[in-house]
Amino acid sequence: MTTRDEDLAAGTIDLKGRIRAAGLKWTAARGAVLTALTKAERPLSHAELVDLVDAQGFDRATVYRNLMDLTGSGLVARADLGDHIWRFELKEAADAVHPHFMCTTCGAVSCLPEAVIATRNIAQRASVHRIDEVLLKGACAGCA
C-alpha cells in the first residue's frame, strides 16, 4: 500500500483533474492548497495551511478563498470540532465519514481508522438520517 505522498509524487493522484471535474478552474493557489491537504495526515486549520503554502507566495486571504471554493465543490471537508477552529481535509470518497480524536489538553486533532467506531453500523441500531461527524475527546499519548 502506498502513501498519499508516494501517489502524489508518482502522479497517480490527478489534482488538476479533480479540480476541473469539480467545476473549478485550476490555479496555482488551489493546487498548492490541495497538495498540502493531500499530504496531510490529519485535518489542518487555515493557519496551518497558510504556514505550509506561505513560501509559495500565497497570503491568508488567498488560502481562505480557495479553501471555501474547494469545500463548496465537495473536494474538501470542513469541520468544527468544538473549539471554534475550522479544520480542513481532503474528501477521499463521497459520504465518507471517519472519526477524529481531539486532545482536550493540547488541542491536537488526528484522524482515527473507521474500525475504531463502526459508523456504518450505527444506522442499524437507531433511526439515523445522516452522520456528519464522529469525534472522540481525551488526552493524547503526549499529554496523558
C-alpha positions as CSV (number, residue, x, y, z in Angstrom):
1,M,0.0,0.0,0.0
2,T,1.4,3.4,-1.0
3,T,1.1,6.6,0.9
4,R,-0.6,9.7,-0.5
5,D,2.9,11.4,-0.8
6,E,4.1,8.5,-2.9
7,D,0.9,8.5,-5.0
8,L,1.2,12.3,-5.5
9,A,4.8,12.0,-6.5
10,A,4.1,9.2,-8.9
11,G,1.3,11.2,-10.5
12,T,-1.5,8.7,-9.6
13,I,-3.4,11.5,-7.8
14,D,-4.5,13.9,-10.5
15,L,-5.1,17.1,-8.7
16,K,-5.7,19.2,-11.8
17,G,-8.3,16.6,-13.0
18,R,-10.0,16.6,-9.6
19,I,-10.2,20.4,-9.5
20,R,-11.6,20.6,-13.1
21,A,-14.0,17.7,-12.6
22,A,-15.4,19.6,-9.6
23,G,-16.2,22.6,-11.9
24,L,-13.3,24.8,-10.7
25,K,-10.6,26.4,-12.7
26,W,-7.0,25.1,-12.0
27,T,-4.9,27.8,-10.3
28,A,-1.5,27.6,-8.6
29,A,-3.1,28.5,-5.3
30,R,-5.8,25.8,-5.5
31,G,-3.1,23.3,-6.5
32,A,-0.9,24.3,-3.5
33,V,-3.8,24.1,-1.0
34,L,-5.0,20.8,-2.4
35,T,-1.4,19.4,-2.4
36,A,-0.9,20.4,1.2
37,L,-4.2,18.7,2.2
38,T,-3.3,15.6,0.1
39,K,0.0,15.2,2.0
40,A,-1.6,15.9,5.4
41,E,-2.0,13.1,7.9
42,R,-4.7,14.9,9.8
43,P,-7.2,17.8,9.3
44,L,-5.5,21.2,9.1
45,S,-6.6,24.6,10.2
46,H,-6.5,27.6,8.0
47,A,-3.5,28.9,9.9
48,E,-1.6,25.6,9.4
49,L,-2.3,25.7,5.7
50,V,-1.1,29.2,5.4
51,D,2.2,28.2,7.1
52,L,2.5,25.3,4.6
53,V,2.0,27.4,1.4
54,D,3.5,30.7,2.6
55,A,6.8,30.0,0.9
56,Q,5.0,29.8,-2.4
57,G,3.7,33.3,-2.0
58,F,0.1,32.8,-1.1
59,D,-1.4,35.0,1.6
60,R,-4.0,34.2,4.2
61,A,-6.9,35.6,2.2
62,T,-6.0,33.6,-0.9
63,V,-5.7,30.4,1.1
64,Y,-9.1,31.1,2.7
65,R,-10.9,31.9,-0.6
66,N,-9.5,28.7,-2.1
67,L,-10.5,26.6,0.9
68,M,-14.0,27.9,0.6
69,D,-14.1,27.1,-3.1
70,L,-12.7,23.6,-2.6
71,T,-15.1,23.0,0.3
72,G,-18.1,24.3,-1.8
73,S,-17.1,22.0,-4.7
74,G,-17.0,18.9,-2.5
75,L,-13.3,18.2,-2.8
76,V,-12.5,19.3,0.8
77,A,-14.4,18.6,4.0
78,R,-14.6,21.3,6.7
79,A,-15.3,20.5,10.4
80,D,-15.5,22.5,13.6
81,L,-14.6,20.0,16.4
82,G,-16.0,22.1,19.2
83,D,-13.1,24.6,19.6
84,H,-14.4,27.1,17.0
85,I,-11.5,26.4,14.7
86,W,-12.4,25.1,11.2
87,R,-10.2,22.2,10.1
88,F,-10.0,21.0,6.5
89,E,-9.2,17.7,5.0
90,L,-9.3,16.1,1.6
91,K,-12.5,14.2,0.9
92,E,-11.4,10.8,-0.2
93,A,-14.9,9.4,-1.2
94,A,-18.4,10.7,-1.3
95,D,-20.2,10.4,2.0
96,A,-17.1,9.0,3.7
97,V,-17.3,9.7,7.5
98,H,-14.4,8.8,9.7
99,P,-13.9,9.6,13.4
100,H,-11.4,12.1,14.7
101,F,-9.7,12.4,18.0
102,M,-9.1,15.7,19.8
103,C,-6.8,16.1,22.7
104,T,-8.5,18.3,25.3
105,T,-5.1,19.3,26.7
106,C,-3.0,20.4,23.7
107,G,-5.7,20.6,21.1
108,A,-4.1,18.2,18.6
109,V,-6.5,16.6,16.2
110,S,-5.9,13.3,14.4
111,C,-7.9,11.0,12.1
112,L,-8.9,7.6,13.5
113,P,-9.4,4.5,11.5
114,E,-13.0,3.8,10.8
115,A,-12.6,0.5,12.5
116,V,-12.4,2.3,15.9
117,I,-16.1,3.3,15.5
118,A,-18.2,1.4,13.0
119,T,-20.2,4.3,11.7
120,R,-21.9,2.2,9.1
121,N,-23.4,0.0,11.8
122,I,-24.9,2.9,13.8
123,A,-27.8,3.3,11.4
124,Q,-28.8,-0.4,12.1
125,R,-29.2,0.4,15.8
126,A,-31.0,3.7,15.6
127,S,-33.1,5.9,13.3
128,V,-30.1,7.9,11.9
129,H,-30.7,10.1,8.9
130,R,-27.2,11.3,8.5
131,I,-23.8,11.1,10.2
132,D,-21.8,14.3,9.8
133,E,-19.0,13.9,12.4
134,V,-17.7,11.4,14.9
135,L,-15.4,13.0,17.5
136,L,-13.7,11.4,20.5
137,K,-12.1,13.6,23.0
138,G,-9.5,12.9,25.7
139,A,-5.8,13.2,26.3
140,C,-3.3,12.2,23.6
141,A,-0.3,10.0,24.3
142,G,1.9,13.1,24.7
143,C,-0.4,14.7,27.3
144,A,-1.6,11.6,29.2
